[in-house]
Amino acid sequence: MAKREIVIYPHEVLKKPTQKVENIDDNIIKIVNDMWDTMYEDNGVGLACNQIGESLSIVIIDTSIKEGVQPVKLTLINPEIIASEGKQTYKEACLSVPGVAAEVERAYWVKVKALTPKGQEEIFEFEGFPAVVVQHELDHLQGKVFLDRLKGLKRRLTLDKYKKVLKKLERIKNQS
């Protein structure tokens, strides 16, 4: 297992839908283990495979890191939302979009069909914060980041702030 580098938006791998996993082999399990190491090292609560540069339909979630929420720790392979209800707004951030956060509206409850790392198809239900995390990560698999869900002035202001963050990161990178 190893920590991988997080891909930073607007990298192309984050803008394209991922490929379904056809065979859960040792390579896929290694990628999943690397995802866990990477997410924990970077203090995330979820991570999509394309965030480490691999265009595969895999997400991991661990909401137990955040106090006061339903603890959910899962690896989902080829996940898809098959039902949703309600609405909630949550201030979201992203390891691939550092330095900014914004209020995003999501479904309050979602039902997801996915494969486990053992290749078994299962149905999972999430509500509240875990539902936000799942929807956020599944957006990544479709080539979207939370910025894509913002509209109007909120979108423009958040993108302007993010451009400043990117310039600062570039200056830091050039100094090292």
C-alpha positions in Angstrom: 0.0 0.0 0.0 1.2 3.5 -0.8 0.0 7.1 -0.7 -0.6 8.5 -4.2 -0.6 12.1 -5.3 -4.0 13.7 -5.5 -4.8 15.0 -9.0 -5.7 18.7 -8.8 -8.6 20.2 -10.8 -8.8 21.1 -13.8 -6.7 18.0 -14.7 -8.3 16.1 -17.6 -8.8 12.8 -15.7 -11.3 14.7 -13.4 -13.4 15.9 -16.4 -14.1 12.5 -18.0 -16.4 9.7 -16.9 -14.5 6.7 -15.5 -14.4 3.2 -16.9 -16.3 0.3 -15.2 -14.2 -2.3 -13.4 -14.5 -5.5 -15.4 -12.4 -7.8 -13.1 -11.6 -7.3 -9.5 -8.0 -8.6 -9.4 -4.9 -8.0 -7.4 -4.2 -4.8 -9.3 -7.7 -3.4 -8.4 -7.2 -4.3 -4.7 -3.8 -2.6 -4.7 -5.4 0.5 -6.2 -8.1 0.4 -3.5 -5.5 0.0 -0.7 -3.5 2.9 -2.1 -6.8 5.0 -2.2 -7.3 4.3 1.5 -3.7 5.3 2.4 -4.0 8.5 0.3 -7.4 9.5 1.7 -6.3 9.0 5.3 -3.0 10.8 4.7 -4.8 13.8 3.3 -7.6 13.8 5.9 -10.5 13.1 3.5 -13.8 11.4 4.1 -14.1 10.1 0.6 -12.0 9.6 -2.5 -12.8 8.6 -6.1 -10.3 6.6 -8.1 -9.8 9.3 -10.7 -8.6 11.6 -8.0 -5.4 9.5 -7.9 -5.2 9.5 -11.7 -6.8 6.1 -12.3 -9.9 6.4 -14.5 -11.8 3.5 -12.8 -15.2 3.5 -11.3 -14.2 3.0 -7.6 -14.9 5.2 -4.6 -14.1 4.9 -0.9 -15.9 6.5 2.0 -15.1 6.8 5.7 -17.4 9.1 7.5 -16.2 7.9 10.9 -13.5 10.5 10.6 -16.1 13.3 11.1 -17.5 13.5 14.6 -21.2 13.3 15.2 -22.2 11.6 12.0 -23.3 8.1 11.0 -20.1 6.1 10.6 -19.8 4.5 7.2 -16.7 2.9 5.9 -17.0 1.3 2.4 -15.3 0.6 -0.9 -17.8 0.8 -3.7 -16.9 -0.5 -7.2 -19.0 0.5 -10.2 -21.5 2.3 -7.9 -24.7 3.8 -9.3 -27.5 5.7 -7.6 -30.7 3.8 -8.1 -33.0 6.0 -6.0 -32.9 9.3 -4.1 -35.3 11.5 -2.0 -35.3 14.8 -0.3 -33.0 17.7 -0.3 -30.2 19.0 1.9 -27.5 21.6 1.5 -24.0 21.0 2.8 -20.8 23.0 2.6 -18.5 20.8 0.5 -14.8 20.7 -0.1 -12.7 18.4 -2.2 -9.1 17.1 -2.0 -8.8 17.7 -5.8 -10.1 21.3 -5.4 -8.0 22.6 -2.5 -8.6 25.8 -0.7 -12.3 26.4 -1.5 -15.6 25.1 -0.2 -19.2 25.9 -1.1 -22.8 25.1 -0.2 -24.1 22.4 -2.6 -27.7 21.0 -2.7 -27.9 17.2 -2.8 -30.5 14.5 -2.1 -31.0 13.7 1.6 -31.3 10.0 1.0 -29.8 7.8 -1.7 -29.9 4.1 -2.6 -26.7 2.9 -4.3 -26.0 -0.4 -6.1 -22.3 -1.4 -6.2 -19.9 -4.2 -6.1 -17.8 -4.9 -3.0 -14.1 -5.7 -3.3 -15.1 -9.4 -3.1 -17.2 -8.9 -6.3 -20.6 -9.2 -4.6 -23.3 -6.8 -5.8 -25.0 -5.1 -2.8 -27.5 -2.3 -2.2 -26.6 0.4 0.2 -28.7 3.2 1.7 -27.3 6.5 2.9 -28.8 9.6 4.5 -27.6 12.9 5.8 -23.8 13.5 5.6 -22.9 10.0 4.3 -25.4 10.6 1.4 -23.6 13.9 0.6 -20.2 12.1 0.6 -21.5 9.3 -1.7 -23.1 11.8 -4.2 -19.9 13.9 -4.2 -17.7 10.9 -4.9 -20.1 9.5 -7.6 -20.0 12.9 -9.3 -16.3 12.4 -9.7 -16.9 9.1 -11.5 -19.0 11.1 -14.0 -16.3 13.6 -14.6 -17.8 16.3 -12.3 -16.5 18.2 -9.3 -18.6 20.1 -6.8 -17.8 23.4 -8.6 -19.9 22.1 -11.6 -23.0 22.1 -9.3 -22.7 25.8 -8.5 -24.7 28.4 -10.4 -24.5 32.1 -11.0 -22.6 34.5 -8.7 -21.8 31.7 -6.2 -20.0 29.8 -9.0 -18.2 32.8 -10.3 -17.0 33.9 -6.8 -15.9 30.3 -5.9 -14.0 29.9 -9.2 -12.3 33.3 -8.8 -11.1 32.2 -5.3 -10.0 28.9 -6.7 -7.9 30.6 -9.4 -6.1 32.5 -6.7 -5.5 29.3 -4.8 -4.0 27.7 -8.0 -1.7 30.6 -8.5 -0.5 30.4 -4.9 0.1 26.6 -5.3 2.0 27.3 -8.5 4.2 29.9 -6.8 4.9 27.4 -3.9 5.7 24.6 -6.4 8.1 26.9 -8.3 10.0 27.9 -5.1 10.7 24.3 -4.2 
